[in-house]
């Protein structure tokens, strides 16, 4: 619990620091510290296996200055506006900053054991999943199809062509991961069996609607056997929580108006 409180506090502090950050891109002063230069050297060494020569370091510094100058000028001229790719990348960067605290520090066994017991379906071995899936080449097509299905459309007449079975009977997690994608399998395991269609869920080849009709839990291994997997899952969940908390803290500073 203490770890959760600390992470939540870190997320809020990070959000406040974002709000307080000055508009550096408006400044025409660029200061490359010795720490910045040392980081450039480390990055070079990571790739080449050796430190840079002075001439190579000078080149790296020149490139960094050029990049910073062009970046600031692009922002000053508003070139980031109206660019959906740039907008998405910057939003993802903000999320990554918010989630970064979850990737550091040591997690005690009590916290991970609690996480394991609270989410057994994520770690049970040999879980069997029975489900139907419909494939779509784009997310928008999947959204439209789900509306049709909720309106009573025949599911066997919906979906784009693909060389995957529409029905999986008692498939293992490994089978689902191999056929559709590891993240797809993870999302599927989190669903409750029933008649409802879920999605769109992204797979390796596109987007899917899924209907999980049966889920047979497997045996949960002891924490010692899967500790790294549990820790990764816990950190990912805490990262998402921090992203949400940081976003809410930032959003409170905005007045949102949406015309209907």
C-alpha positions as CSV (number, residue, x, y, z in Angstrom):
1,X,0.0,0.0,0.0
2,X,2.9,2.4,0.8
3,X,4.3,1.8,-2.7
4,X,0.9,2.7,-4.2
5,X,0.7,5.9,-2.2
6,X,4.2,6.9,-3.2
7,X,3.5,6.3,-6.9
8,X,0.3,8.2,-6.7
9,X,2.2,11.1,-5.1
10,X,4.8,11.0,-7.8
11,X,2.2,11.1,-10.5
12,X,0.6,14.2,-9.0
13,X,4.0,16.0,-8.6
14,X,4.9,15.2,-12.2
15,X,1.6,16.7,-13.4
16,X,2.2,19.8,-11.3
17,X,5.7,20.1,-12.8
18,X,4.3,19.9,-16.3
19,X,1.9,22.8,-15.5
20,X,4.7,24.9,-14.1
21,X,7.1,24.2,-17.1
22,X,7.9,27.4,-19.0
23,X,7.6,27.7,-22.7
24,X,11.2,26.9,-23.5
25,X,10.6,26.8,-27.2
26,X,10.1,30.6,-27.2
27,X,13.7,31.2,-25.9
28,X,16.6,31.8,-28.3
29,X,19.1,30.7,-25.7
30,X,20.4,27.2,-25.9
31,X,22.6,25.8,-23.1
32,X,24.2,22.4,-23.6
33,X,25.6,21.5,-20.2
34,X,28.5,19.1,-19.4
35,X,25.8,16.6,-18.3
36,X,24.1,16.9,-21.7
37,X,27.4,16.3,-23.4
38,X,28.1,13.3,-21.2
39,X,24.7,11.9,-22.1
40,X,25.6,12.3,-25.8
41,X,28.8,10.4,-25.1
42,X,27.0,7.6,-23.4
43,X,24.5,7.2,-26.2
44,X,27.4,7.0,-28.7
45,X,29.2,4.4,-26.5
46,X,26.0,2.3,-26.2
47,X,25.9,2.0,-30.0
48,X,29.6,1.8,-30.9
49,X,31.1,0.1,-27.8
50,X,33.6,3.0,-27.3
51,X,33.6,6.6,-26.2
52,X,33.6,9.2,-29.0
53,X,36.7,11.1,-30.0
54,X,36.7,14.9,-29.5
55,X,35.9,15.3,-33.2
56,X,33.0,12.9,-33.0
57,X,31.7,14.6,-29.9
58,X,31.8,18.0,-31.6
59,X,29.8,16.5,-34.4
60,X,27.2,15.1,-31.9
61,X,27.0,18.5,-30.2
62,X,26.5,20.3,-33.5
63,X,23.7,17.9,-34.5
64,X,22.0,18.3,-31.1
65,X,22.1,22.1,-31.4
66,X,20.8,22.0,-35.0
67,X,18.0,19.7,-33.8
68,X,17.1,22.1,-30.9
69,X,17.1,25.2,-33.2
70,X,14.9,23.6,-35.8
71,X,12.6,22.1,-33.2
72,X,12.1,25.5,-31.5
73,X,11.5,27.3,-34.8
74,X,9.0,24.6,-35.8
75,X,7.0,25.2,-32.6
76,X,7.3,29.0,-32.9
77,X,5.9,28.8,-36.4
78,X,3.1,26.4,-35.3
79,X,4.2,23.6,-37.5
80,X,3.0,21.1,-34.8
81,X,-0.6,22.4,-35.2
82,X,-2.9,20.5,-37.5
83,X,-0.5,17.5,-37.6
84,X,-2.3,14.4,-36.1
85,X,0.9,12.4,-36.0
86,X,2.8,15.0,-34.1
87,X,-0.1,15.6,-31.7
88,X,-0.3,11.9,-31.0
89,X,3.4,11.5,-30.4
90,X,3.5,14.5,-28.0
91,X,0.5,13.1,-26.1
92,X,2.2,9.7,-25.9
93,X,5.4,11.4,-24.6
94,X,3.4,13.1,-21.8
95,X,1.9,9.7,-20.9
96,X,5.3,8.1,-20.9
97,X,6.6,10.8,-18.5
98,X,3.7,10.2,-16.2
99,X,4.2,6.5,-16.2
100,X,8.0,6.5,-15.8
101,X,7.9,6.3,-11.9
102,X,6.3,2.9,-12.1
103,X,9.3,1.5,-13.8
104,X,11.7,2.3,-11.0
105,X,12.2,1.1,-7.4
106,X,12.0,-2.3,-5.8
107,X,8.6,-3.9,-5.4
108,X,8.2,-6.1,-2.3
109,X,6.8,-9.6,-2.4
110,X,3.7,-8.7,-0.4
111,X,2.6,-6.2,-3.0
112,X,3.2,-8.6,-5.9
113,X,1.5,-11.5,-4.1
114,X,-1.5,-9.3,-3.5
115,X,-1.5,-8.4,-7.2
116,X,-1.2,-12.1,-8.2
117,X,-4.2,-13.1,-6.0
118,X,-6.3,-10.2,-7.2
119,X,-5.7,-11.0,-10.9
120,X,-5.4,-14.8,-11.1
121,X,-6.7,-15.0,-14.7
122,X,-3.7,-13.0,-15.9
123,X,-1.2,-15.6,-14.7
124,X,-2.9,-18.9,-14.6
125,X,-1.2,-21.5,-16.7
126,X,-3.0,-23.5,-19.4
127,X,-6.1,-21.3,-19.3
128,X,-8.6,-22.4,-22.0
129,X,-10.5,-19.8,-24.0
130,X,-13.5,-20.4,-26.2
131,X,-14.5,-17.4,-28.3
132,X,-15.7,-16.1,-31.6
133,X,-13.7,-13.4,-33.5
134,X,-14.4,-11.2,-36.4
135,X,-11.6,-9.5,-38.3
136,X,-11.6,-5.9,-39.8
137,X,-8.9,-4.1,-41.8
138,X,-9.6,-0.8,-39.9
139,X,-10.8,0.2,-36.5
140,X,-13.6,2.3,-37.9
141,X,-15.0,-0.7,-39.8
142,X,-15.0,-2.7,-36.5
143,X,-16.9,0.1,-34.7
144,X,-19.6,0.1,-37.4
145,X,-19.8,-3.7,-37.3
146,X,-20.3,-3.7,-33.5
147,X,-23.2,-1.4,-33.9
148,X,-24.7,-3.7,-36.4
149,X,-24.2,-6.7,-34.1
150,X,-25.8,-4.9,-31.2
151,X,-28.7,-4.3,-33.5
152,X,-29.2,-8.0,-34.1
153,X,-27.2,-8.6,-37.3
154,X,-26.1,-12.2,-38.1
155,X,-22.5,-12.3,-36.9
156,X,-21.5,-14.9,-39.5
157,X,-22.2,-12.3,-42.3
158,X,-20.0,-9.6,-40.7
159,X,-16.3,-9.1,-40.9
160,X,-13.5,-8.9,-43.5
161,X,-11.9,-11.9,-45.0
162,X,-8.8,-13.4,-43.3
163,X,-7.3,-16.8,-43.0
164,X,-8.1,-17.2,-39.3
165,X,-10.8,-19.3,-37.8
166,X,-13.9,-17.4,-36.7
167,X,-14.3,-19.8,-33.7
168,X,-11.7,-21.0,-31.2
169,X,-12.7,-23.8,-28.9
170,X,-10.7,-24.3,-25.7
171,X,-7.6,-22.5,-27.1
172,X,-4.6,-22.0,-24.8
173,X,-3.1,-18.6,-24.2
174,X,-0.1,-19.5,-26.3
175,X,-2.4,-20.5,-29.2
176,X,-4.2,-17.2,-29.0
177,X,-0.9,-15.3,-28.8
178,X,0.5,-17.1,-31.8
179,X,-2.5,-16.7,-34.0
180,X,-3.7,-13.2,-33.0
181,X,-1.1,-11.4,-30.8
182,X,0.1,-11.4,-27.3
183,X,-1.7,-8.2,-26.4
184,X,-4.9,-9.6,-27.9
185,X,-4.6,-12.7,-25.7
186,X,-4.1,-10.5,-22.7
187,X,-7.2,-8.4,-23.5
188,X,-9.2,-11.5,-24.1
189,X,-8.3,-13.0,-20.7
190,X,-9.6,-9.9,-19.0
191,X,-13.1,-10.3,-20.5
192,X,-16.1,-12.0,-18.7
193,X,-17.7,-14.8,-20.7
194,X,-21.1,-14.1,-22.1
195,X,-23.1,-13.3,-25.3
196,X,-21.8,-9.7,-25.7
197,X,-19.3,-8.7,-28.4
198,X,-16.3,-6.7,-27.2
199,X,-13.9,-4.5,-29.0
200,X,-12.5,-3.3,-31.3
201,X,-9.4,-5.2,-30.0
202,X,-6.2,-4.7,-31.9
203,X,-4.3,-7.8,-33.1
204,X,-1.2,-8.4,-35.1
205,X,-3.0,-8.0,-38.5
206,X,-5.8,-5.6,-37.8
207,X,-8.8,-5.1,-35.6
208,X,-11.2,-7.7,-34.1
209,X,-14.5,-8.0,-32.4
210,X,-14.6,-10.8,-29.9
211,X,-17.2,-12.8,-28.0
212,X,-15.8,-14.8,-25.2
213,X,-18.2,-17.7,-24.5
214,X,-16.2,-19.8,-22.0
215,X,-13.0,-19.4,-19.9
216,X,-11.5,-22.3,-18.0
217,X,-9.0,-21.0,-15.4
218,X,-5.7,-22.7,-15.1
219,X,-3.4,-23.3,-12.2
220,X,-1.7,-20.2,-10.6
221,X,2.0,-20.7,-10.2
222,X,3.7,-19.5,-7.0
223,X,5.1,-16.0,-7.1
224,X,8.7,-17.2,-7.1
225,X,8.1,-19.0,-10.4
226,X,6.6,-16.0,-12.3
227,X,7.8,-13.0,-10.3
228,X,9.2,-11.0,-13.2
229,X,5.9,-11.5,-15.1
230,X,3.8,-10.3,-12.2
231,X,6.1,-7.4,-11.6
232,X,5.9,-6.3,-15.2
233,X,2.1,-6.5,-15.1
234,X,2.0,-4.5,-11.8
235,X,4.2,-1.8,-13.2
236,X,2.2,-1.5,-16.4
237,X,-1.0,-1.2,-14.4
238,X,0.5,1.4,-12.0
239,X,1.8,3.3,-15.0
240,X,-1.7,3.5,-16.5
241,X,-3.0,4.6,-13.2
242,X,-0.4,7.4,-13.0
243,X,-1.2,8.5,-16.5
244,X,-4.9,8.8,-15.6
245,X,-4.1,10.7,-12.4
246,X,-1.7,13.0,-14.0
247,X,-4.1,13.7,-16.9
248,X,-6.9,14.6,-14.4
249,X,-4.6,16.9,-12.6
250,X,-3.7,18.6,-15.9
251,X,-7.3,18.7,-17.1
252,X,-8.4,20.6,-14.0
253,X,-6.5,23.6,-15.3
254,X,-8.5,23.7,-18.5
255,X,-12.0,24.9,-19.3
256,X,-13.5,22.5,-21.8
257,X,-16.4,23.5,-24.0
258,X,-17.8,21.0,-26.5
259,X,-20.5,22.1,-29.0
260,X,-23.2,19.5,-29.5
